Amino acid sequence: MLYREFETQAELDAQYNVSQAVDDASAYAEFYTEKSREVRAELDHHRDVSFGPTVAERLDVFPADRENAPILLFIHGGYWHSRTSDEFDFVARGPVSAGVTTVVLNYALCPAVSIDEIVRQARAAVVWLADHADEFDSDGDRIHVAGHSAGGHLAAMLLTTDWAGEYDRSPDIIESACTISGLFDLAPFPYTWLQPKLQLTWDEVRRNSSIRHIPSKAPPLLVSYGADEPAELRRQSEDFLTAWQQAGLDGTGLEQPATNHYTAIEGFLDADSRLCSAILERISGEANFNTE
C-alpha cells in the first residue's frame, strides 16, 4: 500500500486531483476571478499590502465600515503551487457586509519555496495583522482565520503554532478558525502527481501534517466541506475534526449539501449563507454585526 488502502498513484490521483472530479474546473476559476473583480469595484480596499520582505508576501485588506472591527484572515487554496489572492478577493463580500474586516492572504508558491516557508509566511501575516490592525480601524486582538483547500491546511497549521515560544505573542492571538475542504495529512502527496511541484520530504510531511500536531489548547474550530467532494477530501476533514474533539477541543462540523470542492467557498459571497453565518457566529456570537 502507498497510503491507507491505495496501491497506485492513479488511485490516489483520482481522489486528490480535484480538478478531475468536476466537469469544468476552469469555469470555477473564471467565476472566482470575475467575482473578485466585482467585489474590488464594490468595496473600499487596500491592495497588495506588504507584510514581509518578499514580493509574494502581501495582503488585500477590505476594511469594515465600523471602528475596531474584528478581522477575518482568509487563506486561499491551489495545492500550495498555484493561485493568488487576486482570485479570491470575492470572499470579502459577505463578512465585510456583516462588519468584519476581511484580509486575503497571498503567499509564495511551491516549488520556488517549500511548504515550511509557506507556513512561516502565514504565521508572519497573523503577527503583522496584530501589529497593524489599527491602520485599518480594526482590532488586532480579534483575529479569526479561515482557509480553503491548501488554505485550510495553512489555517490548521496556524492553530498548531507556539505563539508564545516562537513569536512572543499571546497563545490566544487567533480567536476562532474555519477550515473548508482542508488537507490535514500530507502523507499521500509524495505519491501523487503533485510531488514534482511540491518536492516534499518526509520530514516536511511530518512537520506539516496538522493531524499529527493537535494542540492541547486552541480556539473554536469549524470544519466544513462539500458533500460532493471526493471521498478522501471528506475523510480528511472528518478525521481531523474527530482528532480535534477527542483532544477535548471545541470543534464543529459543517457539511455543505450539493456542494463540490470549488463551490464550497461560494457562501462567502452572502453573509446569510450557511457557511458565512456559521463563521460569523464564531466571530461575534450572533449571525451579523450591527454595522451602524
Secondary structure, 3 states (H helix, E strand, C coil): CCECCECCHHHHHHHHCHHHHCCCHHHHHHHHHHHHHHHHHHCCCEEEEECCCCCCCEEEEECCCCCCEEEEEEECCCCCCCCCHHHCHHHHHHHHHCCCEEEEEECCCCCCCCHHHHHHHHHHHHHHHHHHHHHHCEEEEEEEEEEECHHHHHHHHHHCCCHHHHHCCCCCCEEEEEEECCCCCCCCHHHCCCHHHHCCCHHHHHHCCHHHCCCCCCCCEEEEEECCCCHHHHHHHHHHHHHHHHCCCCEEEEEECCCCCCHHHHHHHCCCCHHHHHHHHHHHCCCCCCCC
